[in-house]
Amino acid sequence: MALGMGVSLALMACQSDREATKPDPVTVTDQLLQSALLTVEDLPTGWVADATPLPINTEVVPGSPCDDALTKLEPKTSASADFIAAPSHLRNALAYFPDQGSAVEQTLINVAESCRNLVLPDGVSVRSAALDFGVLSDRTLGIRFEFEPKTGPIQEIDLILIRDGDLVSLVRLDGIRPTDKELLDSIVRTAIGRLSAVAAQI
């Protein structure tokens, strides 16, 4: 009898009225997305912040309608940051597209196909193709755009879309071909982690 009472008391001591709960989801705001952007501290020495970052729906091929679909993207909320280390330019934009995340990804795929092989009015040849840049993730889509003028070096724009549901992070690296794929791999890995941290809160 005494043994039975001792077991009962021990079990009661281990019980708790507290329930395991998750934090309440937060609202996706510009400030929340801003806190998850890449910063100059994530980049090698020599990079500085650009005071006028471009939004996520900025076109890639000025002077051509092939990427007009990008300019029509309308996120509910967004934030962006740009960095410069001449002659290269790095951009990171985060945006929230409720119920439209997969459509944004498909838009980039369509733009890449539309801009695959064309010549601009000034004679610059434009090519687009899939980009192999190192990061292994089924949540990333990489596209390479090349701009070959009649004279001078070929310019390259590497565009990487990272998606977690309806949250989208876009990393863009502009520079002379070939761009720094080691840097690109590193910053995209960081961007994946930052986007996941936001997704876990909503």
C-alpha positions in Angstrom: 0.0 0.0 0.0 2.8 2.4 0.9 4.6 1.5 -2.3 1.4 2.2 -4.4 1.0 5.6 -2.7 4.6 6.5 -3.4 4.3 5.7 -7.1 1.1 7.8 -7.3 2.7 10.8 -5.6 5.7 10.5 -7.9 3.5 10.4 -11.0 1.6 13.5 -9.7 4.8 15.3 -9.2 5.8 14.7 -12.8 2.5 16.0 -14.2 2.1 19.6 -15.3 -0.9 21.6 -16.3 1.2 23.5 -18.8 0.7 22.6 -22.5 3.4 22.8 -25.1 2.5 25.7 -27.3 3.9 27.3 -30.4 4.4 31.1 -30.5 1.6 32.9 -32.2 2.4 33.5 -35.9 3.6 37.0 -36.8 2.3 39.2 -39.5 4.5 39.5 -42.6 5.6 43.2 -42.7 8.2 45.2 -44.6 10.2 45.4 -41.3 10.2 41.6 -40.9 11.5 41.1 -44.4 14.0 43.8 -44.0 15.5 42.0 -41.0 16.1 38.9 -43.1 18.0 40.6 -46.0 21.6 40.1 -46.7 23.9 42.7 -45.2 27.3 44.0 -46.0 28.6 41.9 -43.1 27.7 38.8 -45.1 30.0 39.9 -48.0 33.7 39.9 -48.5 35.8 43.0 -47.9 35.2 45.7 -50.6 31.5 45.5 -50.8 29.5 48.6 -49.8 25.8 49.1 -49.5 23.9 51.0 -52.2 21.6 53.6 -50.9 18.9 53.1 -53.6 18.0 49.4 -53.7 15.8 48.1 -56.5 12.5 46.3 -55.8 11.9 42.6 -56.6 9.9 43.3 -59.7 12.8 45.1 -61.5 13.4 44.1 -65.1 16.5 42.2 -66.2 16.6 43.1 -69.9 15.9 46.8 -70.3 14.7 47.7 -73.8 13.0 44.4 -74.4 9.5 43.2 -73.6 10.8 39.7 -72.9 10.8 40.3 -69.2 7.8 42.6 -68.8 6.1 39.9 -66.7 8.6 40.6 -63.9 7.5 44.3 -63.7 3.9 43.1 -63.2 4.7 41.2 -60.0 2.8 42.7 -57.1 3.9 41.5 -53.6 1.8 42.2 -50.6 4.9 43.4 -48.8 8.6 43.5 -49.7 12.1 44.8 -48.8 15.4 45.0 -50.7 19.1 45.7 -50.3 21.8 46.4 -52.9 25.6 46.3 -52.7 28.4 47.4 -54.9 32.0 46.2 -55.5 32.8 47.7 -58.9 32.3 46.4 -61.5 29.9 44.0 -59.7 26.5 44.7 -58.3 24.6 42.4 -55.8 21.0 42.6 -55.0 18.7 40.8 -52.6 15.0 41.3 -52.4 12.4 39.5 -50.2 8.7 39.6 -50.8 5.5 38.0 -49.7 3.0 36.8 -52.4 0.0 35.3 -50.6 -1.3 32.3 -52.6 1.0 33.3 -55.5 4.4 31.9 -54.6 4.5 29.2 -57.2 3.2 31.6 -59.8 6.2 33.9 -59.1 8.5 31.0 -59.7 6.8 30.1 -63.0 7.0 33.8 -64.1 10.8 33.7 -63.8 10.9 30.4 -65.8 8.7 32.0 -68.5 10.9 35.1 -68.6 14.0 33.0 -69.0 12.5 31.2 -72.0 11.2 34.4 -73.5 14.6 36.1 -73.3 16.5 32.9 -74.3 18.0 34.3 -77.5 17.4 37.8 -78.8 19.1 40.9 -80.1 18.4 44.3 -78.6 18.0 47.4 -80.8 21.5 48.6 -79.9 22.9 45.3 -81.2 23.5 43.6 -77.9 22.9 39.9 -78.0 21.0 38.4 -75.0 21.1 34.8 -74.0 19.5 33.0 -71.0 20.1 29.5 -69.6 19.9 27.5 -66.4 22.6 28.4 -63.9 24.7 25.9 -62.1 26.2 27.8 -59.2 26.8 25.2 -56.4 23.9 25.3 -54.0 22.0 22.1 -53.9 18.4 22.8 -53.0 15.0 22.0 -54.5 13.9 25.4 -53.3 16.2 27.4 -55.6 15.9 28.3 -59.3 19.0 29.7 -61.0 19.0 31.6 -64.3 21.9 33.1 -66.1 21.5 36.0 -68.5 24.4 37.0 -70.8 24.7 40.3 -72.7 27.2 40.4 -75.5 27.8 43.8 -77.1 29.4 44.3 -80.5 32.6 45.3 -78.7 33.7 45.0 -75.1 33.3 42.3 -72.4 30.3 40.1 -72.0 28.1 41.1 -69.1 26.4 38.5 -67.0 23.4 38.6 -64.6 22.9 35.6 -62.3 19.4 35.5 -60.9 18.5 33.0 -58.2 15.0 32.7 -56.8 14.5 31.0 -53.4 11.0 30.1 -52.4 9.5 28.9 -49.1 5.7 28.7 -49.7 4.6 32.2 -50.6 7.8 33.9 -49.4 10.3 34.6 -52.1 13.9 35.8 -51.9 15.7 36.9 -55.1 19.4 37.1 -55.2 20.9 38.9 -58.3 24.6 39.3 -59.1 25.6 41.5 -62.0 29.1 41.7 -63.4 31.5 40.8 -66.2 31.4 37.2 -67.3 32.3 35.0 -65.5 30.8 36.2 -62.2 32.1 34.9 -58.8 30.2 31.6 -58.4 31.9 30.9 -55.1 30.5 34.2 -53.7 27.2 33.4 -55.2 27.0 30.0 -53.6 27.9 31.5 -50.2 25.4 34.3 -50.2 22.6 32.1 -51.5 23.2 29.6 -48.7 22.9 32.6 -46.3 19.7 33.8 -48.0 18.1 30.4 -47.8 18.7 30.3 -44.0 17.3 33.9 -43.6 14.2 33.0 -45.6 13.6 29.8 -43.6 13.8 31.8 -40.4 11.1 34.2 -41.6 8.9 31.3 -42.8 9.1 29.6 -39.4 7.5 32.7 -37.8 4.4 32.9 -40.0 
